[in-house]
């Protein structure tokens, strides 16, 4: 398992959290219990199985929802 922190552009409304979390729940390979979106910091933190999903696919799931990504850090 790898962990990722994705810095987004500033989130403007709390419903953004639900949209992003909903999109991430549809992506196979993400540990859904670990996925969290912080409204105050505009960060997404999650764990994922790199054998099942790439960080690029996770980023794409977020950008398709209309949110811009500033940077991503994977450990």
ChimeraX attribute file (.defattr): number of C-alpha atoms within 10 A of each C-alpha:
attribute: neighborCount
match mode: 1-to-1
recipient: residues
	/A:1	12
	/A:2	13
	/A:3	18
	/A:4	18
	/A:5	18
	/A:6	21
	/A:7	19
	/A:8	20
	/A:9	14
	/A:10	15
	/A:11	17
	/A:12	11
	/A:13	9
	/A:14	12
	/A:15	11
	/A:16	17
	/A:17	19
	/A:18	13
	/A:19	13
	/A:20	21
	/A:21	17
	/A:22	13
	/A:23	15
	/A:24	22
	/A:25	14
	/A:26	11
	/A:27	16
	/A:28	13
	/A:29	18
	/A:30	24
	/A:31	17
	/A:32	17
	/A:33	9
	/A:34	11
	/A:35	19
	/A:36	18
	/A:37	21
	/A:38	13
	/A:39	17
	/A:40	10
	/A:41	12
	/A:42	17
	/A:43	22
	/A:44	21
	/A:45	17
	/A:46	21
	/A:47	20
	/A:48	23
	/A:49	15
	/A:50	13
	/A:51	8
	/A:52	10
	/A:53	14
	/A:54	14
	/A:55	19
	/A:56	10
	/A:57	11
	/A:58	20
	/A:59	17
	/A:60	15
	/A:61	17
	/A:62	22
	/A:63	14
	/A:64	11
	/A:65	12
	/A:66	12
	/A:67	17
	/A:68	16
	/A:69	17
	/A:70	11
	/A:71	12
	/A:72	16
	/A:73	11
	/A:74	13
	/A:75	8
